[in-house]
Amino acid sequence: MTGWTLRPWNRRTKLENCPVGLFEWNGGLHLRTEYHTAAGRIDAYIVSSGEAFWGPAPQTAKSQRATMVRPVECVPSGSKLAHGGTETEQDA
């Protein structure tokens, strides 16, 4: 069985531009889904607790979507696959 390695991107992006999957924010691991509410809130969750991810205050859909996060790829251990991102801290 193959193990897995988590590879954070070298850049951050707004949650609204983050690909579906894992992302890091404020030292924690989170999950962005493809779903959102009619009000625009992205369905994203804190991996360790299963609670909804809102990001920093104020907890509004607009603020949540604008939160800067770091996408994280999950690749087979030992993989030579390059991860996304660049060396800058700019939004995509």
Steps between C-alpha positions, in 0.01 A plus 500: 500500500624849411520772760402859434684829527333839541667767286395861560524734205767772509236770463171597653173574325153617596274220620265576210787420257635202693456164327265248659691298758727566791636839602695647791397807696641626829690174560196274454393262225165564333290365213333706226212338317348590164179609671380838624186650644259731320649782709846422359661325798739229383447163667838454666584308815765471771651151465574449871147582620264479202373849581425748224796719400426873502848653526561819697236746618269628377343165421324594178492327162697791347771481766518121480542502121780761527696311769854428381575127526776264382381205288645162601550209262488141621748292299639146536806492729825518306329657200709735288188688391543874522249691706312807387573859575791736475736661745278805542223567749259640242146410416452294184 
